[in-house]
Amino acid sequence: MKESINKEEIRKLLPHREPMLLVDELINIKKLKSATAIVNVKKDSFYVQGHFPGQPVMPGVIIVEAFGQAAAALTAHGIEKSTYTNKLVFLMSIEKARFRKPIVPDCKLLLNIEAIRSHGRVWKYKGEAFVGKIKMADAQWSATIVDKS
């Protein structure tokens, strides 16, 4: 199993497309256990336009979405393709989300994610977001794999 996947490979695993595809790369992959996602936060990213003019900040809900996309890519990359074909991963809950410092462009946001447990089609994850060595945010969340309608 590859220890990293690029954006093109992520596109094959997730239904998200620009501008909502946030994860640029997944590195340090440990199959179905953990990975680090790279999100390049840029001044022209759609989510900082108007949030806030003159002092752009990555919104907390977008940070949570990036955590979810990273976890979905980790899971889809690790499970059998036939198990994932014609399926989607949806967030079920977000717990203990903390936003410690504002994330401002231009930076490389690293999301260290870990699968805590899985039960059937329900997975629980935790993650920490860093810029350099500074922790910017952390959260726990649950997601489920469902059939496409």
C-alpha positions as CSV (number, residue, x, y, z in Angstrom):
1,M,0.0,0.0,0.0
2,K,1.2,3.5,-0.9
3,E,2.2,5.7,2.0
4,S,1.0,8.8,0.2
5,I,-1.6,9.9,-2.4
6,N,-1.8,13.1,-4.5
7,K,-4.8,15.2,-5.3
8,E,-5.6,13.3,-8.5
9,E,-5.7,10.1,-6.6
10,I,-7.8,11.7,-3.9
11,R,-10.3,12.8,-6.6
12,K,-10.7,9.1,-7.5
13,L,-11.6,8.3,-3.9
14,L,-13.9,11.3,-3.0
15,P,-16.9,12.8,-4.7
16,H,-15.8,16.3,-3.9
17,R,-14.6,18.6,-6.6
18,E,-13.2,22.1,-6.8
19,P,-13.8,24.4,-5.1
20,M,-14.9,22.0,-2.3
21,L,-12.1,19.5,-2.6
22,L,-9.9,20.8,0.2
23,V,-7.2,18.1,0.7
24,D,-4.2,18.4,-1.6
25,E,-2.3,15.4,-0.5
26,L,-2.4,12.5,2.0
27,I,0.9,11.4,3.4
28,N,2.3,9.1,6.1
29,I,-0.6,6.7,5.5
30,K,-1.0,3.8,7.9
31,K,-3.8,1.7,6.4
32,L,-7.2,2.4,8.0
33,K,-5.4,3.8,11.0
34,S,-3.8,7.3,10.5
35,A,-2.5,9.8,8.0
36,T,-1.5,13.4,7.6
37,A,-3.5,15.5,5.1
38,I,-2.0,18.6,3.5
39,V,-4.3,21.5,2.8
40,N,-2.8,24.5,1.1
41,V,-4.6,27.6,2.5
42,K,-4.2,30.3,-0.1
43,K,-5.3,34.0,-0.3
44,D,-7.5,33.2,-3.3
45,S,-9.2,30.1,-1.6
46,F,-13.0,30.6,-1.9
47,Y,-13.6,30.2,1.8
48,V,-11.4,33.2,2.8
49,Q,-13.1,35.6,0.3
50,G,-15.1,37.9,2.6
51,H,-14.0,36.0,5.8
52,F,-12.8,38.6,6.8
53,P,-11.9,41.4,4.3
54,G,-8.5,42.7,5.0
55,Q,-7.7,39.9,7.4
56,P,-8.7,36.6,5.9
57,V,-9.2,33.6,8.1
58,M,-10.1,29.9,7.3
59,P,-13.6,29.3,8.8
60,G,-13.9,26.7,11.5
61,V,-16.6,24.8,9.5
62,I,-14.1,24.5,6.6
63,I,-11.4,23.1,9.0
64,V,-14.0,20.5,10.1
65,E,-14.8,19.7,6.5
66,A,-11.1,19.2,5.7
67,F,-10.8,16.8,8.7
68,G,-13.8,14.9,7.3
69,Q,-12.4,14.7,3.8
70,A,-9.0,13.5,5.1
71,A,-10.7,10.8,7.1
72,A,-12.9,9.8,4.1
73,A,-9.8,9.6,1.8
74,L,-7.9,7.5,4.4
75,T,-10.8,5.1,4.8
76,A,-11.6,4.8,1.0
77,H,-7.9,4.3,0.3
78,G,-7.7,1.4,2.8
79,I,-10.9,-0.6,2.2
80,E,-11.6,-2.9,-0.7
81,K,-12.6,-0.9,-3.8
82,S,-15.8,-3.1,-4.2
83,T,-16.8,-2.1,-0.6
84,Y,-16.5,1.6,-1.5
85,T,-17.9,1.6,-5.1
86,N,-21.2,3.5,-5.3
87,K,-20.9,4.7,-1.7
88,L,-20.5,8.1,0.0
89,V,-19.0,9.0,3.3
90,F,-21.1,11.5,5.4
91,L,-20.3,13.2,8.7
92,M,-22.6,12.1,11.5
93,S,-21.3,14.1,14.4
94,I,-18.6,16.5,15.4
95,E,-17.4,16.5,19.0
96,K,-14.9,18.4,21.0
97,A,-14.0,20.8,18.1
98,R,-11.6,23.5,19.4
99,F,-10.2,26.3,17.3
100,R,-7.1,27.5,19.1
101,K,-5.6,30.0,16.7
102,P,-6.8,31.6,13.5
103,I,-5.5,29.9,10.3
104,V,-4.5,32.6,7.8
105,P,-3.4,32.3,4.2
106,D,-0.8,31.6,2.8
107,C,0.1,28.5,4.8
108,K,0.4,24.7,4.6
109,L,-2.2,23.2,7.1
110,L,-1.3,19.7,8.3
111,L,-4.1,17.6,9.6
112,N,-3.0,14.6,11.6
113,I,-5.9,12.2,11.7
114,E,-6.5,8.9,13.4
115,A,-9.3,6.3,13.1
116,I,-10.3,5.6,16.7
117,R,-12.7,2.7,16.0
118,S,-15.1,1.4,13.4
119,H,-18.3,-0.6,13.8
120,G,-19.9,-1.7,10.6
121,R,-20.3,1.3,8.4
122,V,-19.7,3.8,11.2
123,W,-16.2,5.2,11.9
124,K,-14.9,7.5,14.7
125,Y,-11.9,9.7,14.1
126,K,-9.8,12.3,15.9
127,G,-7.6,14.9,14.4
128,E,-5.2,17.8,15.1
129,A,-4.5,20.7,12.8
130,F,-1.0,22.3,12.7
131,V,0.7,25.1,10.9
132,G,4.4,24.4,11.5
133,K,4.6,23.1,15.0
134,I,1.7,25.2,16.3
135,K,-1.6,23.4,17.0
136,M,-4.4,25.4,15.4
137,A,-7.4,23.2,16.0
138,D,-8.5,19.7,17.0
139,A,-11.7,17.7,16.9
140,Q,-13.3,14.3,17.1
141,W,-16.0,13.2,14.6
142,S,-18.0,10.2,13.4
143,A,-18.8,9.3,9.8
144,T,-20.8,6.6,8.0
145,I,-20.5,5.0,4.6
146,V,-23.9,5.0,2.8
147,D,-25.1,3.9,-0.6
148,K,-25.4,6.5,-3.3
149,S,-29.0,7.2,-4.2
